[in-house]
Amino acid sequence: MPDIRVITEVAGRVCALPVQTGASIGDGDDIAFVESMKMEIPVASPASGKVKSILVALDDVVAEGQAVAIIET
């Protein structure tokens, strides 16, 4: 089964990580929230699966297009 990288579409600061490594998630479930321009933007999973790893921590600054997690399908 392939691994899928979850990518953020905005640059900003990671303000919430509602899932943990090993958690089962569905297509469209929120993996992280990035604060950008005083808004909290959700970063959603593009597929169902299991969270293999989370690549960021709370308060990390992320760039547009950066991977925040890896999903095992």
C-alpha positions as CSV (number, residue, x, y, z in Angstrom):
1,M,0.0,0.0,0.0
2,P,1.4,3.4,-0.9
3,D,2.1,6.2,1.5
4,I,0.5,9.6,0.9
5,R,2.0,12.9,1.9
6,V,-0.5,15.4,3.4
7,I,0.5,18.8,2.1
8,T,-0.5,22.2,3.4
9,E,-1.8,24.8,0.9
10,V,-0.9,27.8,3.0
11,A,2.2,29.1,4.9
12,G,1.8,29.9,8.5
13,R,2.1,28.5,12.1
14,V,0.8,25.1,13.1
15,C,-1.8,25.9,15.8
16,A,-3.4,22.5,16.3
17,L,-2.7,18.8,15.6
18,P,-6.0,16.9,16.3
19,V,-4.7,13.5,15.4
20,Q,-1.8,11.3,16.6
21,T,0.5,8.8,15.0
22,G,-1.3,5.5,14.6
23,A,-4.8,7.0,14.4
24,S,-7.2,5.8,11.8
25,I,-8.6,8.6,9.6
26,G,-11.1,9.1,6.8
27,D,-10.9,11.0,3.6
28,G,-11.2,14.7,4.4
29,D,-10.5,14.4,8.1
30,D,-8.4,17.3,9.5
31,I,-4.8,16.4,10.2
32,A,-3.6,19.8,11.3
33,F,-4.6,23.5,11.5
34,V,-2.4,26.2,10.2
35,E,-2.8,29.8,11.4
36,S,-2.4,32.2,8.5
37,M,-3.6,35.8,8.2
38,K,-5.5,35.5,11.6
39,M,-7.5,32.5,10.3
40,E,-7.1,28.8,11.2
41,I,-6.9,26.8,7.9
42,P,-7.5,23.0,8.1
43,V,-5.1,20.6,6.4
44,A,-7.3,17.6,5.4
45,S,-6.3,14.1,4.6
46,P,-6.6,13.3,0.9
47,A,-7.4,9.6,1.6
48,S,-8.5,7.2,4.3
49,G,-5.9,5.3,6.2
50,K,-3.7,5.3,9.2
51,V,-1.4,8.2,10.3
52,K,2.1,6.8,9.8
53,S,3.9,9.9,11.0
54,I,3.4,13.6,11.8
55,L,6.2,15.7,10.4
56,V,5.5,19.0,12.3
57,A,4.9,20.1,15.8
58,L,2.7,22.7,17.5
59,D,4.0,26.2,16.8
60,D,6.2,25.1,13.8
61,V,6.2,27.5,10.9
62,V,5.4,25.8,7.7
63,A,5.7,26.8,4.0
64,E,3.1,26.5,1.3
65,G,3.4,23.0,-0.2
66,Q,5.2,21.5,2.9
67,A,4.3,18.0,4.0
68,V,2.8,17.9,7.5
69,A,2.0,14.1,7.8
70,I,2.3,10.8,6.0
71,I,-0.8,8.6,5.7
72,E,-0.5,4.8,5.1
73,T,-3.4,3.6,2.9
